[in-house]
C-alpha cells in the first residue's frame, strides 16, 4: 500500500503545484496604442526630436530697472512693432527728480547770464580806463585792476558755463532712466507669453521666469537635437519632415536653415533647463514649410525624420 500510495500522493501534489503556478501567472491581453507610432517615408533616415520656436528665436524680455509695474500694454497674441511699449514701471520719483534737475539747469543758465552781464560791464570799464590812461587821468595800478577784473569775470563765466553743462548732463541721465522705465519691443514680433501684471514688482536682471516672451512666427522654426553619433549622417541638402506627436498622420515638410556650430549637452525632456543627460547633440535649425492643416505652436515637441543618403 505504501509503495503505491506515496508515489500517487507525490504525483497529485506535483500536479496541484503545477496548476497553481500556471493560474498564478499574470495574463496579459494585447492592447492597441491610442495613436499609431510615427513612420517615415524615407528608406534611410535619422530620427530626432524637434522643438518649435520662433524664427527670431524666443526673446525673453526683462527690465533694466527694478520697480513697480504700473501698466501692461501688450497681451498674449498681440503683434508689436519695434519700439512699441510693452509695459511701464512706476516713475514718480524719477519725474520728481527730473523737475529738480530742470530747475538746476535753469538756475545754472541764469548764473551764466549774470556772469555775462558782469563781464560786459567790466569790459566796458576796462575800455574806458584804457582811454583815460592815455591822458594820465587814472594810474597804471587802476588800469591793471580793471584788466584783472575782466579776467576774473571771464573765468567766472566759464565756470558758470561748465555748471550748465553738468546740470544738463544730470538732467539727461534722469530722462534716460525715464525712457528705460518704458520697456519696448526690440523687433517686430508677436507676444507669446506675459508673466507680469500691474501692481507686481519687476526685478532687474535675469529673473528665473521672463517677464514677457516675444517671437517672430513668420515663419516658424524647429530646433532639432540630433545625437552626436548620428550627426555625421545629417546633410544640409537632405529632405526632412516633422510629424505631430499623438497624430503622426499630420506632418509638415522642413527646409534646412543652418547648423548650430556648437555641440551641446542634450537637455532632458522635462522642460527643466538645469537637467542634463550624458548625450551631446548637434542642433539643426529647420524652417517649417507652409502647412495650413498642421497646427503648430511655439514650444511644441515634434518627431523629426531627416533623410540619410544612400550608403550612409
Backbone bond lengths (Angstrom), bond angles and torsions (degrees), N, CA, C in turn:
res aa  C-N    CA-C-N  psi(-1)  N-CA   C-N-CA  omega(-1)  CA-C   N-CA-C  phi
1 X - - - 1.470 - - 1.518 111.01 -
2 X 1.324 115.68 -45.79 1.464 119.23 -179.75 1.516 111.49 -65.22
3 X 1.347 115.72 -31.58 1.458 118.65 -179.59 1.514 111.53 -67.87
4 X 1.318 118.15 -28.03 1.469 121.27 -179.30 1.524 110.22 -94.75
5 X 1.339 117.54 -38.28 1.465 121.31 -173.18 1.518 113.05 -69.65
6 X 1.308 117.15 -43.11 1.467 119.38 -176.29 1.529 111.85 -64.83
7 X 1.334 119.61 -47.37 1.481 118.18 176.44 1.519 112.86 -61.41
8 X 1.340 116.18 -35.26 1.464 119.27 -179.90 1.533 110.64 -66.34
9 X 1.334 115.04 -44.18 1.468 118.66 178.26 1.533 110.57 -62.11
10 X 1.333 117.52 -41.67 1.459 120.98 179.17 1.526 111.17 -63.64
11 X 1.349 116.09 -38.94 1.457 120.28 179.58 1.524 110.92 -66.08
12 X 1.346 116.17 -42.86 1.467 119.56 178.83 1.531 111.23 -64.81
13 X 1.339 114.76 -40.31 1.476 118.59 179.05 1.520 111.10 -63.10
14 X 1.336 117.56 -43.13 1.460 121.51 178.62 1.526 110.85 -63.71
15 X 1.346 116.30 -39.96 1.467 118.91 178.25 1.514 111.83 -65.21
16 X 1.349 116.50 -42.16 1.466 119.95 179.03 1.534 111.26 -63.60
17 X 1.343 115.66 -40.32 1.459 119.43 178.84 1.525 111.07 -64.91
18 X 1.328 117.14 -40.28 1.472 120.55 179.47 1.521 111.12 -63.50
19 X 1.350 116.38 -44.84 1.469 120.02 179.23 1.522 110.60 -63.46
20 X 1.328 117.23 -40.65 1.463 120.73 -179.89 1.528 111.35 -63.74
21 X 1.335 116.61 -42.03 1.461 120.51 179.77 1.517 110.56 -64.69
22 X 1.329 116.14 -42.60 1.476 119.54 -179.69 1.516 110.63 -63.83
23 X 1.333 116.27 -42.73 1.466 119.15 -179.70 1.520 113.15 -68.89
24 X 1.341 116.68 -28.40 1.466 119.46 -178.71 1.519 113.20 -79.31
25 X 1.323 118.68 -12.40 1.462 120.94 179.30 1.529 109.99 -68.84
26 X 1.375 117.85 136.52 1.475 119.57 179.85 1.523 110.79 -66.54
27 X 1.318 113.72 140.73 1.461 119.73 178.26 1.527 108.66 -100.66
28 X 1.275 115.83 122.77 1.453 121.79 -178.59 1.523 109.51 -109.08
29 X 1.303 113.76 121.37 1.456 119.28 177.41 1.528 109.31 -95.98
30 X 1.287 115.58 147.61 1.455 120.14 179.95 1.527 110.05 -68.78
31 X 1.322 115.54 138.28 1.467 121.18 -179.70 1.521 109.36 -122.09
32 X 1.293 114.74 152.64 1.464 121.34 178.41 1.521 108.76 -101.82
33 X 1.329 118.72 126.76 1.478 120.00 -179.91 1.526 110.12 -62.44
34 X 1.342 117.43 148.08 1.468 120.06 -179.55 1.521 113.22 -62.45
35 X 1.319 116.76 -25.23 1.464 120.82 178.34 1.514 108.39 -144.19
36 X 1.308 116.87 140.54 1.471 118.93 -179.77 1.521 110.60 -65.86
37 X 1.332 118.01 146.34 1.469 120.18 178.99 1.523 109.84 -66.47
38 X 1.336 116.53 153.83 1.467 119.24 -179.80 1.522 111.21 -67.51
39 X 1.312 114.46 139.43 1.461 121.43 179.59 1.521 107.74 -128.59
40 X 1.320 116.40 133.44 1.462 120.80 179.87 1.519 110.81 -94.32
41 X 1.317 114.82 152.78 1.464 120.12 177.40 1.523 111.96 -88.30
42 X 1.343 117.25 -7.70 1.461 120.18 -179.07 1.527 109.60 -79.71
43 X 1.324 116.14 142.09 1.463 119.84 178.91 1.527 111.47 -72.50
44 X 1.324 116.97 -33.91 1.458 121.93 176.54 1.524 107.13 -130.80
45 X 1.318 116.42 126.47 1.457 118.23 -169.49 1.520 111.75 -144.12
46 X 1.324 114.31 157.85 1.465 122.97 169.84 1.513 106.78 -112.48
47 X 1.313 116.48 120.77 1.464 121.65 -178.91 1.525 109.36 -96.41
48 X 1.317 116.10 138.98 1.456 121.16 -178.93 1.526 109.23 -152.24
49 X 1.312 114.33 173.91 1.464 121.40 177.95 1.518 108.12 -109.43
50 X 1.322 116.36 133.83 1.456 121.41 -179.84 1.520 111.25 -119.03
51 X 1.313 115.29 153.49 1.461 122.31 178.83 1.519 108.04 -124.77
52 X 1.332 115.94 124.19 1.458 120.54 -179.04 1.530 109.24 -71.69
53 X 1.320 115.89 134.32 1.461 121.21 177.45 1.520 109.29 -144.44
54 X 1.317 115.72 167.75 1.454 120.78 178.72 1.520 110.42 -71.48
55 X 1.335 115.90 155.63 1.457 120.03 178.35 1.521 111.39 -62.64
56 X 1.322 117.01 -30.25 1.463 122.04 177.54 1.515 112.32 -84.46
57 X 1.352 116.62 2.65 1.451 124.29 -165.64 1.531 108.01 66.00
58 X 1.299 115.75 159.91 1.464 120.05 -176.54 1.529 109.10 -76.61
59 X 1.321 116.69 120.50 1.463 122.23 -175.52 1.525 108.85 -97.43
60 X 1.323 116.31 113.92 1.465 121.93 178.35 1.525 108.67 -85.25
61 X 1.322 116.65 117.72 1.458 122.68 -177.07 1.525 109.68 -92.00
62 X 1.339 115.07 130.13 1.464 121.59 174.46 1.518 109.67 -122.41
63 X 1.300 116.24 -162.54 1.457 121.39 178.67 1.520 109.75 -134.01
64 X 1.337 118.13 137.53 1.468 119.94 178.55 1.518 112.90 -75.96
65 X 1.340 116.94 -15.81 1.459 121.94 -178.75 1.520 109.73 -124.56
66 X 1.300 116.37 145.62 1.459 121.00 172.83 1.524 108.80 -86.76
67 X 1.314 115.61 139.23 1.453 117.95 179.86 1.510 111.96 176.55
68 X 1.320 114.89 172.74 1.455 122.29 179.35 1.520 109.44 -80.03
69 X 1.315 116.78 131.42 1.457 121.33 179.06 1.524 108.54 -79.02
70 X 1.327 116.05 124.26 1.466 120.44 -178.75 1.523 112.50 -100.17
71 X 1.328 117.64 -29.39 1.462 119.34 -179.65 1.516 109.74 -155.27
72 X 1.339 115.08 146.62 1.462 122.67 176.83 1.526 106.93 -120.64
73 X 1.317 116.64 118.28 1.460 121.17 -174.45 1.527 112.90 -91.46
74 X 1.320 118.02 -29.54 1.464 121.57 -174.44 1.521 110.34 -107.04
75 X 1.300 116.23 138.97 1.459 122.81 177.39 1.528 109.45 -118.13
76 X 1.321 115.53 168.76 1.461 120.59 -178.83 1.533 109.48 -59.72
77 X 1.325 115.21 131.37 1.457 120.48 -179.18 1.508 114.41 90.76
78 X 1.336 117.60 -7.60 1.461 120.79 179.48 1.524 110.63 -72.47
79 X 1.326 116.64 134.56 1.461 121.12 173.50 1.515 108.62 -87.95
80 X 1.309 116.95 129.00 1.466 122.15 -177.69 1.522 109.40 -122.45
81 X 1.318 114.70 151.28 1.466 122.26 176.88 1.523 108.99 -106.01
82 X 1.334 118.16 164.46 1.466 119.27 177.78 1.524 111.38 -58.23
83 X 1.322 116.11 128.82 1.457 121.51 179.40 1.511 114.43 92.56
84 X 1.314 118.98 -8.45 1.467 120.12 177.81 1.526 110.05 -66.58
85 X 1.347 118.29 137.23 1.469 119.60 178.75 1.528 111.56 -69.58
86 X 1.314 115.39 136.69 1.466 121.64 176.93 1.523 111.04 -98.94
87 X 1.334 116.44 -50.60 1.462 121.33 174.31 1.521 108.68 -156.67
88 X 1.331 116.35 164.46 1.459 122.30 -176.47 1.519 110.25 -127.07
89 X 1.341 114.77 151.33 1.459 122.52 176.36 1.525 109.90 -103.23
90 X 1.308 115.82 162.38 1.462 121.38 177.59 1.531 109.10 -66.00
91 X 1.328 116.03 125.11 1.472 120.83 -175.23 1.527 112.08 -120.73
92 X 1.319 118.94 20.37 1.461 120.03 -176.80 1.526 111.77 -62.29
93 X 1.300 117.47 -44.93 1.468 119.28 -179.81 1.525 110.91 -66.96
94 X 1.331 117.23 -36.32 1.462 119.87 178.85 1.524 111.00 -68.86
95 X 1.323 117.57 -37.97 1.464 119.37 178.47 1.523 110.55 -66.22
96 X 1.342 116.95 -38.57 1.465 119.12 176.74 1.522 110.80 -64.44
97 X 1.321 116.77 -40.58 1.464 119.47 178.07 1.528 110.98 -67.15
98 X 1.328 117.01 -35.46 1.461 119.24 176.88 1.531 111.54 -62.12
99 X 1.330 116.60 -41.44 1.467 119.50 177.77 1.532 110.83 -62.15
100 X 1.340 115.03 -40.26 1.460 118.96 178.24 1.523 110.99 -64.52
101 X 1.318 116.95 -41.10 1.471 120.20 -179.85 1.522 110.85 -68.21
102 X 1.319 117.37 -36.59 1.460 119.75 177.12 1.527 110.67 -63.45
103 X 1.336 116.61 -40.83 1.465 120.31 177.39 1.525 110.28 -63.49
104 X 1.345 116.97 -38.38 1.463 120.17 178.32 1.524 110.88 -65.03
105 X 1.327 116.99 -37.57 1.464 120.20 177.47 1.524 110.35 -65.17
106 X 1.339 116.07 -44.47 1.468 119.40 179.26 1.521 111.16 -62.10
107 X 1.337 117.48 -40.20 1.455 120.76 178.89 1.523 111.01 -64.93
108 X 1.348 116.34 -41.98 1.465 119.93 179.40 1.524 110.72 -65.36
109 X 1.313 117.58 -39.88 1.460 120.42 178.14 1.532 111.04 -65.49
110 X 1.328 116.20 -35.61 1.467 119.57 176.86 1.525 110.85 -64.66
111 X 1.334 116.91 -40.23 1.471 119.71 177.36 1.523 111.16 -64.42
112 X 1.315 117.56 -32.65 1.466 120.44 176.26 1.518 110.28 -64.74
113 X 1.335 116.26 -44.97 1.473 118.45 179.50 1.526 110.99 -63.78
114 X 1.345 116.96 -38.06 1.465 120.01 177.06 1.519 110.93 -63.75
115 X 1.333 115.74 -44.57 1.472 119.99 179.68 1.517 110.79 -63.63
116 X 1.332 117.54 -35.86 1.465 120.39 177.86 1.535 111.02 -65.45
117 X 1.339 115.85 -41.25 1.477 119.26 178.98 1.526 111.11 -64.57
118 X 1.350 115.99 -43.88 1.467 119.94 178.53 1.519 110.30 -61.27
119 X 1.325 117.08 -41.83 1.457 121.26 -179.31 1.530 110.37 -64.23
120 X 1.336 117.71 -43.32 1.467 120.30 179.11 1.531 111.06 -62.02
121 X 1.359 115.64 -40.77 1.465 119.22 179.08 1.522 111.07 -63.58
122 X 1.337 117.41 -44.86 1.460 120.40 -178.58 1.524 111.45 -69.30
123 X 1.345 116.63 -35.85 1.463 118.61 176.28 1.534 110.74 -63.30
124 X 1.362 116.48 -39.33 1.466 119.64 177.73 1.526 110.45 -64.48
125 X 1.348 116.64 -42.10 1.463 119.66 178.22 1.522 111.24 -63.50
126 X 1.314 117.09 -37.61 1.465 119.89 179.46 1.532 110.22 -65.17
127 X 1.347 116.36 -44.29 1.459 118.84 179.13 1.536 111.12 -59.83
128 X 1.321 116.24 -42.84 1.467 119.26 178.39 1.534 111.66 -63.75
129 X 1.337 114.65 -41.55 1.465 118.86 179.91 1.515 111.19 -64.35
130 X 1.343 116.95 -38.89 1.460 119.78 178.82 1.536 110.91 -65.00
131 X 1.348 115.93 -37.44 1.476 118.36 178.01 1.525 111.22 -68.37
132 X 1.342 116.04 -38.91 1.461 119.06 179.72 1.523 111.98 -73.29
133 X 1.309 116.81 -27.45 1.475 119.27 -179.18 1.513 111.37 -65.11
134 X 1.323 117.86 -26.46 1.465 120.44 179.66 1.537 111.95 -70.44
135 X 1.359 113.63 -22.08 1.475 117.71 178.23 1.516 111.60 -103.60
136 X 1.316 115.66 8.83 1.470 121.72 177.40 1.526 112.82 61.95
137 X 1.348 115.38 29.49 1.464 118.98 177.93 1.519 110.56 -77.90
138 X 1.369 116.77 -36.98 1.469 120.69 178.33 1.519 108.14 -116.51
139 X 1.288 114.98 157.65 1.473 120.54 -177.71 1.525 110.79 -79.84
140 X 1.340 116.91 159.49 1.473 120.38 176.26 1.543 112.24 -60.09
141 X 1.343 116.12 -33.35 1.457 119.34 179.29 1.532 111.01 -63.19
142 X 1.344 116.10 -40.43 1.464 119.26 179.26 1.524 110.86 -66.49
143 X 1.318 116.74 -37.78 1.473 120.17 177.95 1.536 110.41 -64.19
144 X 1.328 115.80 -42.72 1.471 118.88 178.49 1.516 111.17 -62.63
145 X 1.359 115.41 -39.46 1.469 118.50 179.82 1.526 110.81 -63.24
146 X 1.349 117.32 -38.70 1.467 120.11 178.18 1.530 110.90 -66.62
147 X 1.311 115.94 -38.79 1.475 118.21 179.00 1.533 111.78 -66.72
148 X 1.328 116.47 -43.26 1.476 118.96 177.63 1.524 111.25 -64.83
149 X 1.324 116.52 -32.82 1.466 119.30 176.15 1.520 111.84 -61.70
150 X 1.358 116.21 -38.27 1.465 119.95 177.05 1.525 110.58 -65.04
151 X 1.346 117.41 -43.69 1.468 120.32 179.06 1.530 110.96 -60.65
152 X 1.320 116.15 -41.50 1.470 119.60 179.09 1.524 110.69 -63.58
153 X 1.326 117.66 -41.48 1.464 121.04 179.39 1.517 111.25 -65.46
154 X 1.329 117.46 -37.64 1.467 120.30 177.60 1.536 110.62 -63.64
155 X 1.347 115.91 -40.41 1.469 119.23 178.75 1.523 110.76 -65.18
156 X 1.343 116.41 -41.44 1.464 119.48 179.28 1.525 111.26 -66.43
157 X 1.330 117.69 -34.38 1.462 120.13 175.75 1.525 110.81 -65.56
158 X 1.328 117.01 -42.29 1.469 120.65 177.43 1.524 110.93 -62.74
159 X 1.349 116.06 -39.60 1.464 120.33 178.33 1.531 110.56 -64.03
160 X 1.321 116.30 -43.06 1.467 119.75 178.86 1.529 110.83 -64.58
161 X 1.336 116.25 -38.17 1.466 119.10 177.09 1.520 111.73 -63.78
162 X 1.336 117.65 -39.14 1.467 120.82 177.39 1.524 110.86 -64.96
163 X 1.330 117.45 -36.86 1.458 120.73 177.34 1.525 110.99 -63.92
164 X 1.322 116.84 -36.55 1.468 119.93 176.64 1.525 110.62 -63.67
165 X 1.340 115.91 -45.10 1.468 120.16 179.06 1.524 110.55 -59.78
166 X 1.345 116.51 -44.37 1.464 120.43 -179.86 1.520 111.08 -64.47
167 X 1.342 116.75 -42.44 1.462 120.33 -179.40 1.522 110.82 -64.97
168 X 1.327 117.25 -40.34 1.461 119.75 177.81 1.520 111.91 -66.93
169 X 1.331 117.17 -35.62 1.468 120.58 177.35 1.527 110.85 -64.10
170 X 1.333 116.91 -42.93 1.466 119.86 177.81 1.520 111.00 -65.27
171 X 1.333 117.08 -36.94 1.461 120.12 175.97 1.527 110.47 -64.26
172 X 1.330 116.78 -40.02 1.467 120.24 179.03 1.523 111.49 -63.81
173 X 1.343 116.81 -35.27 1.468 120.38 177.32 1.520 110.34 -61.87
174 X 1.323 117.02 -45.72 1.466 120.79 -179.34 1.525 110.51 -65.60
175 X 1.327 116.51 -42.47 1.460 119.34 179.31 1.531 111.02 -64.57
176 X 1.328 116.78 -34.68 1.461 119.92 175.61 1.524 111.07 -64.96
177 X 1.330 116.66 -42.23 1.464 119.93 178.12 1.530 110.83 -64.23
178 X 1.326 116.37 -36.21 1.469 119.53 176.08 1.524 110.57 -63.49
179 X 1.314 116.41 -41.92 1.457 119.81 178.41 1.523 110.89 -66.27
180 X 1.320 117.56 -38.59 1.470 121.03 179.08 1.521 111.88 -69.49
181 X 1.315 117.66 -17.57 1.468 121.15 178.29 1.516 111.98 -74.78
182 X 1.325 116.41 -13.22 1.463 120.80 174.06 1.527 107.03 -102.48
183 X 1.313 117.62 110.16 1.454 121.93 -177.31 1.524 107.86 -83.41
184 X 1.324 116.59 123.44 1.461 121.88 -173.58 1.524 111.12 -116.55
185 X 1.306 114.83 158.77 1.458 120.74 179.47 1.519 110.19 -72.80
186 X 1.337 118.43 131.75 1.472 119.90 179.65 1.527 113.22 -79.56
187 X 1.339 117.43 -21.59 1.468 120.81 -176.12 1.524 109.02 -142.50
188 X 1.324 115.21 173.71 1.462 120.76 169.33 1.517 107.69 -79.22
189 X 1.312 116.99 119.32 1.460 120.40 -172.54 1.518 109.75 -158.47
190 X 1.326 114.10 -174.94 1.459 121.94 175.51 1.523 108.58 -120.38
191 X 1.322 116.40 142.08 1.457 120.78 179.63 1.526 108.26 -77.36
192 X 1.321 116.39 117.59 1.466 121.91 -177.09 1.521 112.46 -94.20
193 X 1.319 117.08 -28.90 1.462 119.99 -176.81 1.517 109.10 -156.40
194 X 1.329 116.69 142.02 1.458 122.99 177.02 1.527 107.77 -127.20
195 X 1.324 115.96 119.59 1.464 121.31 -178.66 1.520 111.98 -119.33
196 X 1.319 117.61 23.71 1.454 120.69 -179.65 1.520 107.94 -136.22
197 X 1.332 115.15 144.24 1.454 121.57 -178.94 1.523 109.11 -132.08
198 X 1.338 117.52 154.10 1.468 119.65 175.62 1.526 110.74 -57.92
199 X 1.322 115.58 135.02 1.459 121.40 -177.86 1.506 113.93 98.30
200 X 1.333 117.64 -15.09 1.465 120.67 177.18 1.526 109.97 -83.70
201 X 1.327 115.21 156.28 1.463 120.90 179.41 1.517 108.52 -97.78
202 X 1.321 115.91 120.77 1.457 121.70 179.35 1.523 109.30 -94.80
203 X 1.313 115.91 130.58 1.463 122.12 -178.11 1.517 108.90 -100.45
204 X 1.322 116.39 132.86 1.461 121.00 178.62 1.526 110.27 -69.67
205 X 1.316 114.85 156.56 1.458 119.50 179.16 1.510 111.14 106.92
206 X 1.320 115.95 -148.35 1.464 122.25 -178.75 1.522 108.84 -111.48
207 X 1.329 118.33 90.38 1.466 120.50 179.72 1.523 110.65 -68.72
208 X 1.325 117.78 158.04 1.471 119.84 179.95 1.521 112.78 -61.25
209 X 1.329 116.09 -27.62 1.456 120.46 177.16 1.518 108.69 -126.11
210 X 1.335 118.57 123.58 1.472 119.44 -176.89 1.515 110.91 -60.95
211 X 1.342 115.03 147.06 1.461 119.77 179.72 1.519 111.10 -68.38
212 X 1.313 116.47 -35.89 1.461 122.44 174.05 1.513 108.90 -146.55
213 X 1.324 115.57 155.94 1.463 121.20 175.17 1.527 107.14 -126.24
214 X 1.333 115.69 126.34 1.462 122.05 178.62 1.521 109.33 -116.45
215 X 1.321 114.87 158.99 1.451 119.26 175.81 1.511 111.39 -169.48
216 X 1.324 115.31 147.32 1.464 121.48 174.95 1.525 107.72 -90.10
217 X 1.323 116.94 112.63 1.456 121.81 -173.23 1.521 113.57 -92.37
218 X 1.290 117.68 7.04 1.466 120.14 -179.45 1.532 109.03 -122.90
219 X 1.332 116.40 97.77 1.465 128.09 2.09 1.528 111.44 -93.66
220 X 1.313 115.77 176.31 1.462 120.94 171.60 1.525 110.07 -82.70
221 X 1.321 115.31 147.73 1.456 121.29 174.74 1.529 109.44 -116.02
222 X 1.321 114.93 158.75 1.463 121.75 175.37 1.523 107.44 -124.94
223 X 1.321 116.06 123.77 1.466 121.88 177.26 1.528 106.85 -95.22
224 X 1.327 115.40 111.35 1.461 122.10 -173.01 1.520 109.35 -102.45
225 X 1.334 116.60 129.01 1.461 122.40 176.74 1.526 108.75 -96.91
226 X 1.326 115.91 109.53 1.461 121.62 178.16 1.520 108.14 -103.18
227 X 1.335 117.03 124.50 1.460 120.55 179.35 1.524 110.02 -55.40
228 X 1.335 115.06 142.13 1.463 119.63 -172.51 1.529 112.86 -60.45
229 X 1.332 118.01 -29.59 1.464 118.58 -179.07 1.530 112.40 -75.18
230 X 1.356 117.26 -9.49 1.457 120.48 175.44 1.525 112.38 -114.69
231 X 1.310 116.33 2.25 1.454 119.15 -178.32 1.514 113.51 -61.10
232 X 1.316 117.50 -32.37 1.459 120.84 -178.33 1.524 111.76 -67.66
233 X 1.333 118.02 -17.91 1.466 121.62 -178.09 1.525 112.77 -84.57
234 X 1.326 116.61 -11.96 1.465 120.73 -176.09 1.523 109.00 -90.23
235 X 1.322 116.25 125.14 1.458 122.58 179.09 1.530 109.26 -116.34
236 X 1.332 114.64 148.94 1.465 119.07 -178.74 1.520 111.92 -64.18
237 X 1.334 117.66 -27.53 1.464 121.16 -177.27 1.519 113.12 -88.98
238 X 1.333 118.21 -2.98 1.458 121.31 -175.66 1.527 111.10 -75.18
239 X 1.313 115.57 145.77 1.461 120.88 175.57 1.527 109.70 -73.94
240 X 1.322 115.49 153.97 1.467 120.16 -179.57 1.521 108.80 -150.11
241 X 1.315 115.33 154.11 1.451 120.83 177.29 1.519 109.47 -145.09
242 X 1.324 115.18 154.50 1.463 121.71 177.96 1.513 108.47 -118.95
243 X 1.333 116.26 137.95 1.462 121.89 178.90 1.524 109.67 -120.52
244 X 1.325 114.78 140.84 1.458 119.76 -179.07 1.513 110.47 -70.11
245 X 1.296 115.87 140.98 1.459 120.36 173.64 1.524 109.32 -77.01
246 X 1.316 116.05 131.65 1.458 121.07 -177.48 1.516 112.97 91.64
247 X 1.305 117.58 -17.70 1.473 121.70 176.41 1.517 107.35 -149.67
248 X 1.335 114.11 76.71 1.460 119.69 -172.17 1.517 112.94 -71.14
249 X 1.338 117.64 -11.16 1.459 118.54 177.60 1.529 111.62 -72.73
250 X 1.355 116.23 -19.38 1.453 120.46 176.52 1.525 108.61 -89.31
251 X 1.302 115.99 121.38 1.453 119.26 -177.83 1.514 109.64 -143.31
252 X 1.332 115.57 158.35 1.459 122.18 -179.27 1.519 108.56 -134.19
253 X 1.314 117.78 134.60 1.468 119.81 175.79 1.519 110.74 -70.39
254 X 1.313 116.14 150.85 1.458 122.92 -178.23 1.521 110.07 -119.12
255 X 1.337 114.44 148.62 1.466 121.48 178.43 1.521 108.90 -119.04
256 X 1.313 116.84 128.45 1.466 121.12 -176.98 1.523 110.57 -63.13
257 X 1.343 115.49 136.77 1.463 121.94 176.75 1.524 110.54 -112.44
258 X 1.341 115.82 -57.29 1.465 118.25 -177.80 1.529 109.53 -168.11
259 X 1.318 114.53 162.31 1.456 122.53 167.36 1.524 107.92 -94.19
260 X 1.326 117.41 139.27 1.460 120.65 168.70 1.535 106.62 -79.68
261 X 1.336 119.33 120.65 1.462 120.09 -170.76 1.526 114.96 -69.30
262 X 1.316 117.60 -14.91 1.467 120.14 -177.32 1.524 109.81 -103.47
263 X 1.334 116.02 118.94 1.464 121.27 174.59 1.525 107.90 -76.14
264 X 1.335 116.45 129.06 1.463 120.98 -171.05 1.520 110.07 -122.31
265 X 1.336 117.66 160.16 1.465 119.47 173.90 1.520 110.57 -63.01
266 X 1.293 115.26 143.15 1.463 120.20 -179.59 1.521 110.09 -74.13
267 X 1.311 115.86 131.49 1.457 120.24 176.70 1.522 109.33 -82.42
268 X 1.298 115.63 141.32 1.450 119.23 174.81 1.516 108.87 -68.54
269 X 1.303 116.07 159.40 1.459 120.65 -172.97 1.517 112.70 -89.94
270 X 1.345 117.60 19.84 1.465 119.74 176.97 1.515 111.48 -81.77
271 X 1.327 116.98 -13.35 1.455 119.87 -177.57 1.510 113.67 94.37
272 X 1.320 118.09 -9.68 1.454 121.73 179.62 1.525 108.15 -84.95
273 X 1.328 115.69 119.82 1.462 119.44 -175.60 1.519 112.57 -70.16
274 X 1.332 118.88 -13.88 1.465 120.56 -177.50 1.522 112.12 -88.50
275 X 1.320 118.82 -11.17 1.453 120.77 -177.45 1.524 109.67 -87.71
276 X 1.325 115.29 141.93 1.457 120.89 -177.97 1.531 109.39 -137.37
277 X 1.333 114.59 155.16 1.460 120.20 167.27 1.529 106.48 -120.91
278 X 1.348 115.15 173.25 1.458 118.64 -172.85 1.526 113.29 -70.50
279 X 1.335 117.14 -25.26 1.454 120.01 -175.61 1.524 111.18 -68.89
280 X 1.322 115.38 141.53 1.462 120.94 173.10 1.516 107.74 -108.45
281 X 1.324 115.72 150.55 1.457 119.57 -172.94 1.522 110.86 -130.42
282 X 1.325 114.54 149.42 1.452 122.67 169.87 1.518 107.10 -94.82
283 X 1.319 116.95 123.16 1.457 120.34 -178.70 1.525 109.47 -92.86
284 X 1.323 114.86 127.74 1.458 122.72 -179.81 1.527 107.69 -118.97
285 X 1.323 116.78 131.37 1.458 121.64 -178.71 1.521 108.80 -101.47
286 X 1.337 115.57 127.67 1.452 122.15 176.82 1.526 109.26 -121.93
287 X 1.312 114.88 152.38 1.465 121.56 173.74 1.519 108.76 -99.82
288 X 1.324 116.57 136.21 1.451 120.98 178.66 1.521 108.55 -79.10
289 X 1.315 115.90 117.24 1.463 120.40 175.45 1.521 108.28 -70.24
290 X 1.308 116.73 141.22 1.462 122.00 -173.96 1.527 111.75 -48.67
291 X 1.339 115.21 120.14 1.467 122.40 177.91 1.516 108.04 -138.28
292 X 1.334 117.84 86.96 1.467 120.51 -173.23 1.525 114.04 -59.13
293 X 1.325 117.34 -30.00 1.458 119.09 -176.40 1.508 114.71 -84.25
294 X 1.326 117.93 -0.06 1.467 121.42 -177.36 1.528 108.48 -108.89
295 X 1.339 118.18 111.31 1.476 120.06 -179.95 1.521 110.71 -77.15
296 X 1.324 115.94 117.08 1.460 121.30 -179.97 1.519 109.03 -124.36
297 X 1.340 115.59 141.25 1.453 122.13 -179.90 1.517 109.04 -134.71
298 X 1.325 115.30 147.93 1.461 120.68 179.07 1.523 109.49 -60.85
299 X 1.318 115.96 133.47 1.456 121.44 -178.61 1.518 113.62 94.21
300 X 1.321 117.74 -6.53 1.459 121.92 -178.04 1.520 110.57 -77.66
301 X 1.341 116.16 140.95 1.458 121.09 177.30 1.515 110.14 -91.90
302 X 1.329 115.23 139.83 1.456 121.97 -179.06 1.518 109.88 -129.28
303 X 1.329 114.92 152.47 1.460 120.44 169.54 1.522 107.42 -89.86
304 X 1.322 116.66 121.59 1.453 122.11 -174.68 1.523 108.91 -113.78
305 X 1.340 114.76 134.80 1.462 121.13 176.89 1.523 108.11 -122.01
306 X 1.324 115.45 127.47 1.467 122.48 -179.23 1.522 108.01 -115.39
307 X 1.305 116.37 128.22 1.447 120.82 -178.05 1.526 110.55 -69.48
308 X 1.337 114.55 131.34 1.460 121.10 175.64 1.519 108.26 -103.85
309 X 1.310 117.88 133.91 1.460 122.31 -174.27 1.511 112.69 -66.70
310 X 1.319 118.13 167.55 1.468 122.48 178.64 1.522 111.32 -57.91
311 X 1.307 114.76 138.55 1.465 120.37 176.24 1.499 113.60 80.56
312 X 1.340 119.26 1.41 1.469 120.12 -178.77 1.521 109.02 -98.86
